[in-house]
Amino acid sequence: MTKLWGGRFQKSAEAWVDEFGASIGFDQQLVLEDLEGSVAHVTMLGATGILPAADVEAILGGLAQLKDKAIAGKLEFSVANEDIHLNLEKMLIDLIGPVGGKLHTGRSRNDQVATDMHLFLKKRVQEAIDLIVTFQQTLLDKAQEHIETIAPGYTHLQRAQPISFAHHLMAYFWMLERDKQRFTESIKRIDILPLGAGAMAGTTFPIDRLKSAELLGFSEVYANSMDAVSDRDFIVEFLSHSSLLMAHLSRFAEEIIIWSTDEFKFIELDDAFSTGSSIMPQKKNPDMAELIRGKTGRVYGNLMGLLTVLKGTPLTYNKDMQEDKEGMFDTVHTILGSLKIFEGMVRTMTVNTERLHQAVHADFSNATELADYLATKGMPFREAHEVTGKLVFTCIQKGIYLLDLPLEEMQQESTLIEADIYDVLAPEAAVRRRHSLGGTGFEQVKIQIEKAKACLVAI
């Protein structure tokens, strides 16, 4: 098969070489964006008088037919035509004749592919933002149900202090809020049009790049043609933001996995987000949470892969940059799927409030309350810390907890301790008293939730 660029060549590559160099196996995902860019380009060629109206009409008609076939899944791509651009151009020529070859006037595959990826990411980043908002709303709804549900809070995966379960859930709301802000901010750098930069130096045709930008909905165009065709910062930034998003989802997934164990039993996942064992009939495995935790690594890998591709490429376009797409496609698929799965998993999970109640009444997470109690009575905090530690040790030796320790034994360590200590040590009181801004106190959590609602209304 004759290549569309083959005039200078006297010898064809072997089939396996063509297959190794072809990108159509994955860049066919850009088919609609490539057609969208071509429609804008040929419309601009007509508006500037570079192509006559009859040619523009014929090309637009052919592109419309190809779009219909693409949506219906009826396009057949060929490795011999290398990539999505040459495949579609060949199809167009076969469909409407040699006039289809005029479509490429004033552009190169270099600015064409960059345009396709800008178009693709603009849409997918907005999808990610929309899914993050949906997930945030689910977290808000679940948090509102559990403002006064007390749960153990942890540091070092050891019981630390009692908290509102809503407060724990809302920590992930704010992580997602930062993810949303990063993705939203990145749109400014995706929303720059490279089309019209040509291969790397612009073109001699009197094109109107601003017209193309208007037709494609871009807010600005690249100021430098060399930068336009070689810039992949916007993809690196997307992969970086996606890596942070996946880090947050992975941390949450780890807690979901721990909470659903028999040892914790803080939650139960819906059957729709769990699987069984082929040999152990009693098992209910949190496979979706585990899979999201595992997929985080591939997103990190995609980021490092592209950074490595770019680090040694001179200006402008190099074939290395064909490697910018598979990781981008994979990351888009991974983060969109992970957000959908996680939202459903949290929305349908059951919170075992009775088990949480038992947990906070059978630990020493209220020890800080005793130390603070002594400090408010004038004892230096370091001394209060030591007294509390001794009382905890006494309880451990007796196999009881601070609420079970008789007042007389507490007073052996400090006469400042009075009968009201038992009210102070109650987990509910311990949470309620933490009313500092951003703390886990019930009223502060309510304030936090109202602030979070405002974030969602403001988008």
N, C-alpha and C positions, 0 to 999 in steps of 0.2 A: 504494500500500500504506500502510495506517495505521501510523504510528510508535507504538511502545509508550510513548513519552513525549509523544505529539502532542496531548494534550487542550487545551493552552493555545494551540495554533497554528491559524490560520485559512487558512494557505496552505502548500503543500508546496514544497520546494526542487526545482529542476530536477535531472534525472538526473545531469548532469555535476558539479553541486555536491555531490550525495550521494557520487558516486564520489571526488571530491577529498578529502572529509572522512572517508571510510570507512577503517577499519584492518583489516577482515576479510581483506584480501589477504595480510597478514603475521601478524596476531595469532591466526589460526587454529592456529598452532603451540602455542598455550596451551590447546588444547581439553581435553586430559586434566587439566591443572591446574585449569581452570575447573570441570570436572565434579567433581573431587576437592574443591574448595572448596565447591561447592554441596551436595554430600553431607554434609559436615561441618556446614554452616550449617543445613540443614533438620533434621538430627539434633539439633542444639542447640535449634532452635525447638521441636521436640517435647519434648525433655528439660525445657525451662523452661515448658512448657504454653502457649506462645505460639500454636502450631498444634496442632490435635487429631491424635490418633494416626492416624486414617484419612487425613487429608490428607498427613501425613508419609509414610505407607506408599505412597500413590499417587505422590507426587513422587519418592520413592526408586526406585520401580519404573520410572518414566519415565526418570530419570537413568541407571539401569542399562542400559536399552535404548539410550539415546544413546551411552553409553560403548562398548557392543558395536559399534554402527555406526561410531563413531569409529575404533576399533581396526581394523575391517574396511575403513576408508576409504570408507564409504558415506554420509557426511554431505555434503549439498550446501549450501554457504554462499551468502548473498545480500548484495550490496552495499547493498541497500535496508535491511537490518537492521544496517548500520554496522560492528559489531564482534562479537567472539566471544561476548560476554555476551548481547547482544540476539538474536543468531542462535540460541544454544542455548535461551534462554528462549522464543523464538517456536516453536522445534521442540518444546519440552516442552509448551507450551500446545496445539499442534496434535495432540500425541500423547495427552495425558491430559485435555484440556479446561481450562476456566477455573481449576481448582484449581492448575494449573501457575503461574499468576500470583502465587500466595501465596509462592512460593520467594523472592521479592525482599523479603519482609517484614524490616525491620530492617537492611537493608544498602543500599549504593549501588554504582554501577559504580566509583566512586572507590576505595572500600576493596576492592572485588572485584578490580579489575585489579592493584592493588598486591599483593594476596594471591597472585594467579596468578603474578606475576613472582618473588615470594619463593620460592614452591614450585618454579618452573621453575629458578631459579638454584641452589637448594639441591642439586637433582639433578645439574645440569650441572657445577657446581664439583667435586662429588665425583667425577664422571666424569673431569674434568681431573686431579684428584689421582691417581686410579688409573692413568691413562695416563702421568703423570709417573713414578710408581713403576716401571711396566713399562720405561720408557725408561732410568731410572737402573739397573735391573738389567741391561739390555743393555749399558750403558756399563761397568758393573762386570765383566761377563763378558768383554768385549772387552779391557778394561784388564788383567785377569788373564792373558790370553794374551800380552800385550806389555810386561810389566814390564821385561824386559831388552832390548827392541827400542829401539835408540838412534835418535833423530830430531833434526834441527836445531830448536832453539828460536829464535823470532824476536822482535825489537823493531823497530818501524818497517818491518816486512816485510823486514828485512835479517837475515842469519844472526847470531845472538847467542851462544848457548851450547848445547852438546849436552844433550839431556834424554831421559828415558824417555818413549817414546810413550804409555805408560799414564798418565804424569803429565799429559800434554796432555789426554787423554780425560777424566781425572778432574776437570780444571778445570770441564768442563761438568756433571759430576755435581753439583758443589757449587753451581753456578748454579741448576740444577734443584731442588736441595734448598731453596734460598732461595725459589724460586717456589712450591714445595710448601708451605712454611711460611706464605707470605703467603696463599695460597688457603685453607689450613686455618684460619688466624686469622680470615679474612674471614667464615667460616661463622657465627661468633658474631653478626655484624651482619646476616646474611641470615636467621638463625633467630629473627626477631622478627615476630610476627603483626599485620598492620594490620586484619584483619577485625573488624568491630564498631565501627569509627570512623565508619561512615556516610559521608555526603557530605563532612563535615569537622568536625561538632560532636557526634558520637555519635548516639544514638537514644533515643526515649522508651520503646521496648519493653524489657522486663526481660530482656535477653539475658545470656548467660553467656560472656564472651569467653575466660575461662580454660578452659571446656569446649571451645570451638572450637579453642583452641590445643592442648589435649590430643588431640583427635580428629585434628588435622592434623600432630601431632608437632613443634610449635614449643615452644621452651624458655621463651619469654616473649612478652608483648604490648607494643605501643607504649603508652607512658604518656600520650601526648598525641594526641588525635584529629586535630588539624591537622597535626602532624608525620607521623602515620601515613599520611595520604593524599598528602602532598606529598614525602615523603622518597624520593630516588633515589640517596642516597649509596652504597647497597650495590651499585648497578649501576655507578656511577662507579668504585668501588673494584675491582669485577670487571674493568672495562675497563682500569684502570690496571695491575693485576696481570697481565692478559693482554698488555698492551703490553710489560712487562718480560720476560715469557716469550718473546714473539715477538722481542724484541731479542736474547735469548740464542740462540734458534734461528737467527735471521738471521746472527749472527756465526759460528755453527757452520757454517751453510750456505755462507757465503763461503769458509770454509776447506776444506770438502768440494769446492767448485767449483775452488778453486786446486789442491788436492792431486791432483785427478783429471786435470789438464791434462798434455799431453805434456811440458811444461817441468818439471813436478814428478814426476809418476808415482808419488806416494807411496801412492795407493790406486787401486782400480778399483771402481766401483759396479756392483752387480748389474743385469742387463738389465731387471729388473722396475721399476727406479727410474730408467731412462734412456730417452731417445728418440733417433731418428735424424733425418737431414735429408732433405727432399724432393728435393734436388738433389745433395747431396754424400754418396755412399754410404759413405764411410769414417767419418762422424761418429758419435760416441756422446756425446750431450749430457746433462749433469746437470740435466735440466729440473725435476725435483721439488725439488731444492735451490734452484734459481733461483726457482721459483714460491713457495716458502716465504719466501724473501728478499723477493720482491715483495709478498706478502700482508701482510707486516709493516706496510706503509704504510697499508693499509685499517684495520687494528686501531688504529693511532695516530689515524687520522681519526675513527673511531667514538668514541674517548675525547674528542677535542677537540669533536666535534659535540655530545655530550651536555653537556659542561661549558658550552658556549655556549648551549644551550637553557635550562639551569637558571639561568644567571647573572642573568637579569633577570625571573624569574617570581615574582610576589608570592604569598604564601600564600592559598589552598592549591592546589587542583588547577586547572590551566589546560590548554586544548587543546594548547598547545605540547608538553605532556608525552606526547602520543601519539608524539612523535618519540624516545621513550626505548627503543623496542622493536626497530626494524629493526637498529640498530647492535649491540644486545645479541645478537639472534639471529645476525647475521652473524659476530660475534666468537666466539660459542660454536662455530659451524660451523667457523670458521677454525682456532681453536686445537686443537680435538679432531682435526680432520683432519690438521693439521700434526704433532701429536704422534704419531699413528699412522704417518704416512708416514716421519717422521724415525727412529722406532724401527726400522722395517723396513729403512730405508736403511743404518743403522749396523750392524744385526745381520748383514746379508748382504754388506757391503762386504769386499773383499779388501785387506789391508794388504801392500804390496810391501816386505817387510823387506830384500831385497837392495838395492833402490833407496835405501832409507833409510840402509843401511850405507854405500853409495857416497857419499851426500850428506854424511854427517858426517866422512868421511875426505878430503873435497875442499873444505875451506873453512877459515876462520880462527876458527871458533867456540870453539876451544880456547885462544885467545890469553889469556883471563882466567886460565887455569891457569898460564901462564908468569908473569904478573904476580903472582899469589898465591904462586907458588913462590919468587920473588925476595923478596917481602914476608916470608915465613916465615923467610927467611935473614937478616933484619935490614934489608933495603933499604927505605927509606920508600916507601909504595905509589905516590905520585905519580912518584917516580923510576923505580920498577919499571914503571909504566904507560908512561913515555916510552921506556924500553929496549925493552919489548915492541913498542911502535909502530914503532920503528926496524927491528926484526927482521922485522915483518910487511911493512914497505915493501921491505926487501931481498928477501923472498920474492916479492912482487908483481913486482919488477923481473926476477927470475929465472924467473918462471912456475912456482913451486913453492909448497909449503905448509910450515908450521913443522916437521912431522915429517920433512920431506925435507931440512931445512937441516943441514949438517954442524956438529958440536959446536964445531969450531974457530971457525967464523964466529959462532956464538952467543957464544962466550967473548970475541970481540973487543969485544962490547958490555958483557959482565959476566963476570968470573972466578968469580962465584958459581954460574954455571950449570955443572952437572956431568952426567955420562952418564945419571944417573937421570931427566933431564928428559924423555926419550922415553917412559918409562913414565907420567910425569905427564901428558904431552900426549895420550896415547891417549884417544879419546872415551869408551870404556867406563870408564876410570879417572876421567875428569873427571866423569862422572855419578855414579859410585859414591862419590866423595869428598864430594858435596854431601849430607851427612847431617844438616844442620840440620833442626829440626822443620818439617815442611811442605815440605821441599825435594824435589828430583827423584832423590836417591839411591835405589837399589833397595830398601834396607831401609825407608827412609822411605815409599816408595810402597806397600810391603806394609802398613805400619802404617796408612797413609791408607785403603787398601782395607778393612782390618778395621774401621776407624772408620765407613766408609761402609756396610758391611754392617749394623752396629749401628743406623744410621739407618733402614734399611729394615725391620729386625726390630721396631723400636720403634713403627711406625705401627699 
